Amino acid sequence: MFENYWGNRHVQTALAGMIQRERIPQTLLFAGIEGLGKATLARRFAARVLGDADHRIERDDLSLPENASAITAREKLPADKRNDDPLVFASHSDFLTFPPDGPLRQIGIPQMRLFKERAQFKPLKGARRVFLIDQADRAGEHAANSLLKTLEEPPDHLVIILTASNVYDLLPTIRSRSVVLNFSPLNDEDMRAFAAAKKLDNPERRIALSGGSPGVAASLDIEVFQKRRAAMLALIRTGAGTASFGTWLPISEGLGRSKSEKLELYLMLLYDLLRDITVLREGGKAIRNFDLRPDLTDLASKVSRRWILDAVKGVDEIAGLLRRNIQKNIALDGLLMRMRASAQ
């Protein structure tokens, strides 16, 4: 229904129907795990609403090398410089994208002030403008409250699209003012069609490791992924008592020295490994890290359900602290000690 878009046909149908009936809500919330194409579909939807014949809106794709480089470069800027020049992409006059900014990847107050200011401008062409706040669940409390003021009384010409990996990180009042469209991981058929269209190398491996996320499948650096995953497997083994602390120590020291590695990437791998251990422990077979089946099966036979639940809770607690710029190795060392204590 939308050009070069795979999966989530129920969402595509709903959006196409809104356009056809000319009944478009002023605030849409696209919800689902990262990499499902929420922002991509927002751009496709906006292009159809605004009549973007020359595909200018696609220049706002954050995965494009020039945009990704600009976002990475801003992480090195002091906060006052970022605040003086809030991050926004506006390749099309009537479509604006507000992405997370800075080393903590947050939607900031200056961005929401700019959002409120630009919201009042009339469309240059047609009857509507469309604003995308990508990963709106990364807005801090004050930025979220600033956003809410615009959502309460949006200009008649404005359509607002929010994306969120976890809608419960949004204020309840923001959720209540939005029409929520839930995105699901893609099935294998859609993932294979996506991989073929994008001519991805090692497609089956990418599909297996992506968890139904085309964005993950396309961006996955398999060599780096394996290195990170090996580190988190070592943490789990040490935490379960099947490996010595000496196994983890050099990994912890390496993470402490690294300034470029993001803690959240390691947490996602921990979630996936713990998920697979849970599946195997309960007698299931469909795991994502299929190449680690012998190792994960061994771990599944040696840990308790209580240990897994406590480990997941520990990962959840670290995830809740990501916006406070915590030290990677200290956070993971603390998690390891908690897991080790739970294993005894």
C-alpha positions, 0 to 999 in steps of 0.5 A, spaced: 500 500 500 505 504 501 511 504 496 517 500 498 514 498 505 514 491 508 510 488 513 504 491 518 499 491 513 494 493 518 497 499 520 498 501 512 490 499 511 488 504 517 493 509 514 491 509 507 483 509 509 484 515 513 487 519 507 482 516 502 476 518 507 480 525 508 479 523 516 486 524 519 487 525 526 491 530 528 496 526 533 498 519 531 502 515 535 506 509 532 508 504 537 513 498 537 520 496 538 526 499 534 527 498 527 520 496 525 520 502 520 515 506 524 519 513 522 519 510 515 512 509 514 511 516 517 515 519 511 511 515 506 504 517 509 506 524 510 509 524 502 502 521 500 498 527 504 503 532 502 503 530 495 511 529 495 512 528 488 520 529 488 521 525 494 524 530 498 521 527 505 526 521 504 532 526 505 530 526 512 531 519 513 536 518 519 539 512 517 542 516 511 550 517 512 549 524 511 544 524 517 547 519 521 554 523 521 550 529 523 547 526 529 554 523 531 557 529 530 553 533 535 554 528 540 561 531 541 558 538 542 557 542 549 550 542 551 549 550 550 551 549 543 546 544 541 541 548 545 542 554 541 541 550 535 536 545 536 536 539 532 531 538 526 531 535 519 526 539 514 528 537 507 521 539 505 518 545 507 511 542 510 515 536 513 519 536 519 523 531 523 525 532 530 530 526 532 533 524 539 539 529 540 546 529 544 550 523 547 544 521 551 539 521 545 534 525 548 528 529 545 530 536 549 526 542 551 529 547 546 527 542 540 520 542 543 520 550 543 522 550 536 516 545 535 511 549 538 514 555 534 514 552 527 507 549 529 504 555 528 506 556 521 501 555 515 503 550 510 507 553 504 503 548 499 496 545 500 492 544 507 497 541 512 503 540 515 506 534 518 511 534 524 514 527 526 517 526 533 521 520 532 522 516 539 518 521 543 519 516 549 526 519 549 523 526 551 525 528 558 519 530 563 520 538 561 520 536 554 514 532 554 510 537 558 512 542 553 510 537 547 503 536 551 501 543 551 502 543 543 498 536 543 492 539 547 491 545 542 494 543 535 493 548 529 488 545 525 493 545 519 498 540 523 498 533 523 503 530 529 506 523 528 510 520 534 514 514 534 515 510 541 519 503 542 515 504 549 509 508 549 509 507 557 515 512 557 510 517 555 506 521 559 499 518 560 496 525 557 500 524 551 497 517 550 490 519 551 491 525 546 493 520 540 491 515 536 495 509 537 497 504 531 501 498 534 507 495 530 508 488 530 515 484 528 515 482 521 514 475 519 519 471 516 516 471 509 516 479 509 523 479 512 525 475 506 522 480 501 525 485 505 532 482 505 531 480 497 529 487 495 535 490 499 540 485 497 542 484 504 548 479 505 547 473 509 540 474 509 538 468 513 543 470 519 540 477 519 533 475 519 534 470 525 538 475 529 533 481 527 527 479 531 523 481 525 526 488 525 528 490 518 532 496 521 536 491 525 537 486 519 539 492 514 544 495 519 547 489 523 554 489 523 555 481 524 562 482 526 561 487 531 554 484 533 558 477 535 563 481 539 558 484 543 554 478 544 560 474 546 561 479 552 554 479 554 554 471 554 560 471 558 557 476 563 551 471 563 556 465 564 559 469 570 553 471 573 550 464 573 556 461 576 559 457 570 565 461 569 570 465 573 570 472 575 577 472 571 572 471 564 569 477 565 574 482 568 578 484 561 571 485 558 569 490 563 575 493 563 575 494 555 568 497 556 570 502 561 575 504 556 571 505 550 567 511 549 563 510 543 560 503 545 553 504 547 550 501 553 543 500 551 546 496 545 549 491 550 542 491 554 538 489 548 543 483 547 542 481 554 535 481 553 535 477 547 540 472 550 535 471 557 529 470 552 533 464 549 535 461 555 528 462 558 525 459 551 530 453 552 529 452 559 521 451 558 522 446 553 521 451 547 526 451 541 525 457 537 531 461 539 534 467 536 541 466 537 540 459 534 548 458 533 549 458 540 544 453 542 549 448 545 551 454 550 544 456 551 542 450 553 547 448 558 545 455 561 538 453 561 539 447 565 543 450 570 539 456 572 532 457 575 526 461 573 527 465 579 534 467 577 532 469 570 527 473 573 531 477 577 536 478 572 531 481 567 529 485 573 536 487 573 537 489 566 530 493 567 533 497 572 539 499 568 535 501 562 531 505 567 538 509 568 540 510 561 538 517 561 543 519 567 549 517 563 551 511 567 558 508 566 557 502 562 562 497 566 560 499 573 552 498 571 554 491 568 559 489 574 553 491 579 548 486 575 553 481 574 554 481 582 547 481 583 546 475 578 551 471 582 548 472 588 541 470 586 545 463 583 547 461 590 
